[in-house]
């Protein structure tokens, strides 16, 4: 299992890391983003979208559950599974079709569905490092990539 960790000191650095990641993605790649509220999951996804040539404003799909953004060569499927609690709900939202679709999937709050997502995935853990700054200051983020499977290892190696 390959791991790599980065620390970003500002939102634009988190987006830039996502942009590097977005340029490496291919259809069928699956990323599971894990972190507390405000950890930077959506900011990283904004960068991924930018790296894929997507010009749309990327927001968290909390209420929509799925947003599809058209990139320059393929779509990005952006899921937020926060409000789901039963694996049977995944079928209703077209989850499995997207996993096998024509673009990569970025899944926020997907850790509770690891069995349904499958073994080939890139887990991305985002953590606010609040202890490194004073009150009211924007904290840096730790972004840790954990590869599961050969394709995920290629992506991590490319970072």
Secondary structure, 3 states (H helix, E strand, C coil): CCEEEEEECCHHHHHHHHHHHHHHCCCCCEEEEECCCCCCHHHHHHHHHHHCCCCCCCCCCCCCCEEEEECCCCEEEEEECCCCCCCHHHHHCCHHHHHCCCCEEEEECCHHHHHHHCCCEEEEEEEECHHHCCCCCCCCEEEEEEEECHHHHHHHHHC
